[in-house]
């Protein structure tokens, strides 16, 4: 099959993204403002076979989103889209996402596996861990200051798989997270040192793996935040939790597995130019 890949305005790829993600195109308007570049793959009749968009990552160049709509030739279409993006942008990464962005297409375009998105799940851990000296863990609901919350969210930004944090993400209830079941760490100077957010789901508590300020990593703060949220989960009657992570280290994964959680889902992250 013959097809071409060409640059396109971000607005052009939203319909393709809607088909890829099973979402009405009207619900993706927010994404248009985030995309810095886009490409579309067209067959000889002008029908879209796939599309790719790129949005900035604070520490890892550009995150590639989208992929191929075409099942039979999907890997070739996805690889051509990624090659076009890499040629223009250089430093890129993408999640290996099933048929849309197959691992073979990413490796064929010269990207290599560097990390993963994971969802772990299991009974709510009962262990406890003290926080480092001089750091206080507080319920997020007790820290309404949006600037402090935004600083805490920024502790994730150097990890691959995370994009730049928008101010709206610090607002109460953003992302469905329950501030009364979430913890923020504040150092002796009042500066945010870490964050662990949680959201109520049907029958379990969904937890984001903790974000910890780079200078506090290795201090035990990550474990204190995660296990502190698990304690809040038990108090609220949740006997099961899930923990989602993006770009965590092998040591952090081992620590989470050591709590009795198991990997339920894993999507590798491939990168080039790092």
GILIN-V937153 format. One record per residue. SS is DSSP state (@ for helix, = for strand, . for the rest). D_LAST is the distance of its C-alpha to the last C-alpha in whole Angstrom. Layout:
SS&D_LAST + SS&D_LAST
//
This chain:
.&33 + .&32 + =&30 + =&28 + =&25 + =&25 + =&24 + .&26 + .&26 + @&25 + @&29 + @&29 + @&27 + @&28 + @&31 + @&29 + @&27 + @&30 + @&31 + @&28 + @&28 + .&32 + .&32 + .&34 + @&33 + @&34 + @&33 + @&29 + @&30 + @&28 + @&25 + @&26 + @&25 + @&22 + =&21 + =&19 + =&19 + =&21 + =&22 + =&25 + =&26 + =&30 + =&32 + .&35 + .&37 + .&35 + .&34 + =&31 + =&29 + =&26 + =&24 + =&20 + =&19 + =&16 + =&16 + =&14 + =&12 + .&13 + .&10 + .&7 + =&9 + =&11 + =&13 + =&15 + =&18 + =&21 + =&22 + =&25 + .&28 + .&30 + .&30 + .&31 + .&29 + @&26 + @&23 + @&24 + @&24 + @&21 + @&19 + @&20 + @&19 + @&16 + @&16 + @&18 + @&15 + @&12 + @&14 + @&15 + @&12 + .&9 + .&6 + =&8 + =&9 + =&13 + =&15 + .&17 + =&20 + .&23 + .&25 + .&23 + =&20 + .&20 + @&18 + @&19 + @&18 + @&15 + @&14 + @&17 + .&15 + .&12 + .&10 + =&10 + =&11 + =&9 + =&12 + =&15 + =&18 + =&21 + =&25 + =&27 + =&31 + =&34 + =&37 + .&36 + .&35 + .&38 + .&37 + .&36 + .&34 + .&35 + .&33 + .&32 + .&35 + .&35 + .&33 + =&35 + =&34 + =&36 + =&36 + @&34 + @&38 + @&39 + .&36 + .&37 + .&35 + @&32 + @&31 + @&30 + @&29 + @&27 + @&25 + @&25 + @&23 + @&21 + @&20 + @&18 + .&16 + .&13 + .&13 + .&11 + .&13 + .&15 + .&16 + .&18 + .&21 + .&24 + @&27 + @&29 + @&27 + @&29 + .&33 + .&35 + .&35 + @&31 + @&30 + @&33 + .&32 + .&35 + @&35 + @&38 + @&36 + .&33 + =&32 + =&31 + =&30 + =&32 + .&32 + .&35 + .&34 + .&34 + .&30 + =&28 + =&26 + =&26 + =&27 + =&27 + .&29 + =&31 + =&33 + =&36 + =&36 + .&39 + .&40 + =&37 + =&35 + =&31 + =&29 + =&25 + .&24 + .&24 + =&22 + =&22 + .&21 + @&19 + @&22 + @&24 + .&22 + .&24 + .&27 + .&28 + @&28 + @&26 + @&28 + @&31 + @&30 + @&29 + @&33 + @&34 + @&33 + @&35 + @&38 + @&38 + @&38 + @&41 + @&43 + .&42 + .&43 + .&40 + .&40 + =&37 + =&33 + =&30 + =&27 + =&24 + =&20 + =&17 + .&14 + .&17 + .&16 + @&18 + @&21 + @&21 + @&22 + @&24 + @&26 + @&27 + @&28 + .&30 + .&32 + .&33 + .&31 + =&29 + =&27 + =&28 + =&25 + =&22 + =&19 + =&16 + =&12 + =&10 + =&7 + =&6 + .&4 + .&0
//
